[in-house]
Each structure stands twice: as C-alpha cells, then as structure tokens.
Amino acid sequence: MLYRAHREPGLRVDTDKRIRDNVLMPRVLIVEDDEIMLNMYVKKFTKEGFDISTARDGSIGLVRAVNDVPNVIMLDLMMPESDGFEMLEALHAHPKLKNIPVVVLTNISSDADEQRARLLGATDYLIKAENHPGMVVNRVVELLDKYGNSE
C-alpha cells in the first residue's frame, strides 16, 4: 500500500480507520508530557493526514507502541514516571518495536544526551525551539519515505 501524508492538503481523515481510499494512513505515536506541545503536534499531524496516538510518559508510550505499532514515534526526553531514555531502551529491546524510527523531539540540546539517545536507537534528534511543526512533519515524511512501513 502507499502512504498518503501531508501530500494532499485538505484530505479528511476518519480517525477510526487507518485506510482511506485504499491508502494506508501513516500512524505516528507522539509521546509528550507538555499539553500545549502535544496538542500543537496532534493538530498539525492530523491536519496533514496522519493517524495519531498519544501518551504523556514513556511507560504509557510503550504500551501504546505495542498496541498501535506506529510507523514513527516522536519522543520527548524529559517526562514524569518513565522518561524518553527509558522508553528508547524498552523499544530497542522489544522485537516488535525495535525497527520503528524514533524522532526525539526535546529541549535538551546537549551533545551527550543526543549521543545517548542515538546509541539507544533514536533515528533523529530535533530541538523543539529550532524546529517548527511543519519542519517536524516534513522530517517524519522523510523517515516514512526512507524506512517505509514498520509493521
């Protein structure tokens, strides 16, 4: 199946179904504890034709990843309960989830944290303040083109 994401503006998406007009809608799991940031990315990705699931911390994110098997995961690092590093470790250790591209989207601009995230399996590392939502969507589309369907 083909992906249709953000390439057809104005496409209405039935959020209960990932397939519309014989086209697989890409699923993105957004793991973010900041309600404003989460809502902003949910609105942007939904507008661009993505199927979205969300979680507020890494432990809930891991459960959602197992249940939903997203095509891409957007992951904050600093969260309550289970942080992004713990979720990266768990994703990398899980046979069903280890090949899903993970975009770390954080305010931590430390080289050491970026290196740690990449060693734990992060595909990309973006700083929130340096990447507006449209740039993040474009990066996710690039990853979908590169890695295809992880299911």
N, C-alpha and C positions, 0 to 999 in steps of 0.2 A: 504494500500500500504506500501511497505517497503521503507526505506531510503537507499540511497547509497551515502555516502560521505567519501571521503578520504580513503575508504577501498579498492578501486580499482584504483591504480595509473595508470595514462595514459588514463583514461576514457575521451573521447572527449564529451564535453557538448555543446548542442545547446542552447545558452543563451536566445533565444526567447521562449524556451519551458522548463517547469519545469518537464515534464515527458519524460523519455527516456527509451526505452525498458521496458515499464510498471513499471518503478520505479520512485517514486516521488523524485525529487532532492530537498534537503533542501534549503530553502531561508533564507539568512542572510542579514539583513539591517545593514550597517556599517555607523555610524554617527560620523564623524571625520572631523575637520577643517584643520588639517595639511596634505597638499597634499602628502608629501613623505610617511607619515604613512598610509594614505588612499590607495595610490597606492600599497604599500607593502602588505597590508592585502587583497586588491582586487585580486592581483596576486596570493597570497598564497591560498586563499579560492577557487578561480576559478580553479586553478591547481588541487585542491583536490576534485573537482566535485560539488561545491556548486553553487546555483543560487544567485547572489549578486545584491543588490541595495544599493545606497549610498546617503548620504546627508552631507552637510557641516555645518549645525547647527540644533538645536533642533526643530525649527519651521518647517523647510523643512523635517526633520526626521519624525516628527509627521504625516505630510501629506503623506509621503512615507509609513509609517507604516499602515495608514488607507487604502491606495490604494493597497499595496502589501501584507499585512498581513503576515509578515515574521514568520519563525519558531523560530528564535532567533534574538535579537538585540544586537549589540556591540555598546557601547555608551561612547564617551569621555565626560568629565565633563566641561572642560574649552573650551567654544566656543563662537563666536560672536552671536549677536542677542538673541537667546534663548539657554541657557546653558543646560547641561545634567540633572541638578536637576529639571529644569522646564519641560523638556521632560519626566522625570520619573513621575512627578506629573500628567501630562496630560495622560500618558499611563495608570497609575493606575486608573484614573477616567473614562477611556473610556471602556465601556462594551466589545467591540470587541477586545481590545488590552491588557486588564489588566492581562491576564494569560500568555502572551508571556514572556519567560525567557529573562532577560536583563543582559548582561555581561558589567559591567562598566570597561572600559579599559582606564586608566588615569595615569598621572604622579604625581597625588596628593596622597601622602602616609599618610595622616592624619587619625587617628582613628576616629575623629569626622566626617570627610567627609564620611568615609566608613560607619559609623553608620547611618548617614543621608541618604545616598544612599540606604542602605538596608531597612530603615524604609519607604522610598518612593517606594520600590518594586524591587530593584535590586536583582537579583538572585545570582550574583557573583561579586567580586570586585578584579580586577587584576591591578597590577602596570606594566606599559609598560616596564620599564627598567629591570624588574625582569622576564619577560615572552616573549620569542622569539615567532615569528609567529607560529611555529609548536606546541608549548605548547598551544597557544590560540586556534588553530584549534582543538587540542585534547580535550580541555575543552568544546568547542562548541559541539563536537560529544558526549561527556558525557552528556551534557544537553539534546541533542536530544534523547539519549537513555533513560534518566530519565523522561523527560516531553512529549516526542513524538510530534505529530503534534498538533500545537495550533490552527489550522484552524477549 
